[in-house]
């Protein structure tokens, strides 16, 4: 295949989120005409540094920062309109105007105040073992309403449904009763406040709402290139992740079909983003977790604190059992291996290559949480490196040990590392292979 004929790409996470997808997307998006979010909602947090400025985006695609790119929020995203408005306003204050280049699907569902309330109440009521550790952004309850159908509100309803006010009043009243019965006797839910939020959404976001599915197909037919931006990560996927400690959407390229209305066969490059070590926020099994000073050191050096919730992230060695599993499931054609610089100074560096559970060896993760909780990691240690990697710009310039580490990950996971992250700046990333042919290398940073 001629690499320059590649047109559409998907960047997604192979881990439990926070893999550095925002940076990979930001690096690539200048080579694309359209950037699309297709899953999740404001639970995602993408941090991008441009010069001295840091941007934390939750709902807007990261590509929104490039002024020639059209940003699309697809049908599979659950949108909190008030949060989206505050993101739009804060970007506008910093000189990024989205007028005319943001499109929100009329099929996308709306996250309401009662979804967030339900998220918080259900987490609060759950036992310690059952808590999912959600981001409290109402994601699960909104997707549950979507599946239930009669209690869902989409952007098209906002614009066209004649009796939306009456229906919303009924939904709020029913929800007040059911949440009150389930969690406590006095649930505060004001239907007028919910309707006021919807009115604000209609007035301020209505102009962005359209049939994004048709827009994307027409754009692709005209030869415009599209970058699909996965949120969260494959290990949080509702079907394939470490269930039930997952989010409620399809987080990999398989989510593009339902979440954007585009068949994945139209996407040429599937770029699985993964960190050089593992992190997780929230609850759930984490076999290669380091609950010692090495884990603390990775957290401090890698600044591993949540973009959305500020929670410290749990840290551990690279888990090749999971990396191979999610790369296989997603069909990752390329890897973006991020945060290599964070491992400098650790010697040796561990890689989890298998699990031992009840005397058996596993090369792929079992579905059962109990089995995963009991798993012992089989760690392969490889030599570490002391050099600061932040000025390295090619694989050839890497210290020998770092290069060997990258090659070991490629062989264990089964895909080539085409993007490598060696620092937080846009420029501290190098690209090789066909992805290098697709984009120009970033300009050196001025900071
Ligand atoms: P929810 O998506 O808020 O329902 O949270 C479900 C689980 O997914 C929790 O463990 C969250 O911490 C985790 N989660 C959701 N989105 C992200 C993300 O973008 N990065 C990391 N963890 C996430």
Boltz pocket constraint, residues with backbone or C-beta under 6 A from the ligand:
constraints:
  - pocket:
      binder: B
      contacts: [[A, 16], [A, 17], [A, 18], [A, 43], [A, 44], [A, 45], [A, 132], [A, 133], [A, 134], [A, 135], [A, 136], [A, 137], [A, 138], [A, 139], [A, 140], [A, 231], [A, 232], [A, 233], [A, 236], [A, 245], [A, 246], [A, 247], [A, 248], [A, 281], [A, 282], [A, 283]]
      max_distance: 6.0
